[in-house]
Amino acid sequence: MAHAVTASGTPPARSNEPLNADSVRRARIDLAACLRWAARNGLEEGICNHFSAVLPERPDLFLVNPYGLAFAEVTASSLLLCDFHGNVVEGDGQPEATAFHIHAELHRLKPRARAAFHTHMPYATALAMLEGEPLMWAGQTALRFYGRIAVDEDYNGLALDSSEGQRIAMSAGEADVVFLKNHGVMVLGETIAEAWDDLYYLERAAQAQILAMSTGRTLKVVPEAIVRHVAAQEAAGRAESARLHLESVKRVLARDEPAFLA
């Protein structure tokens, strides 16, 4: 699957804005940290999952992990900088084909989704394999996602052309989390930190729900008024909490796995 691919449709206009080296470096470090920490938490699946992020000053370019590297191997410099035509602008290698077709279309069609994280992480994927709504409002961690979830019911095979990426983007609507039935999950964020924060807590919420369901007892669902109240409380501080969460991840990685900064 590691081959150059071409997007269909109209990509973001090519910007004349020069690349800001400091800004690109920060984005590379942040995205590499997310990939490394996802590996530590068992959120990846082999070499088949992918995280991407649009550059802050260049909406026509995005970073994505290269095909063939495990999340735990990724460094800031090994991330690929790609345009929406399938060209690698910086970096060695190619994006995995499904990564390009899904992520390029998501970023093109959903400008708000400046970061897009796709995984087959086990607990959230398990919920995506069940009939009905995947997440139930029975645990505090889950409540942060109230009103922010979409479900793509129509699994259609591997995304080996841009039409599948377009279909997934349309199914996302205004949601931040998309459960891809029979497949996995996609988490979208306005920043890398926010996408990481939601990805991490989504898996924790899914894990808690599956553990509770495994008892065979009935889940105690939170009343909707309280669900709405907690969701609003979470929303008020989400961006800053996400920023601090990612900063903590980078500090631990800088101590334990400084190679990610290379």
Secondary structure, DSSP 4 states (H G I P E B T S, - for coil): --S-----S-PPPPP-PPP-HHHHHHHHHHHHHHHHHHHHTT---TT--EEEEE-SS-TTEEEEPBTT--GGG--TTTSEEEETTS-EEESSS-B-HHHHHHHHHHHHH-TT--EEEEE--HHHHHHHTSSS-S--TTSHHHHTTTT-EEEE----S---SHHHHHHHHHHHTT-SEEEETTTEEEEEESSHHHHHHHHHHHHHHHHHHHHHHTTTSPP-PPPHHHHHHHHHHHHHHHHHHHHHHHHHHHHHHHHH-GGGG-
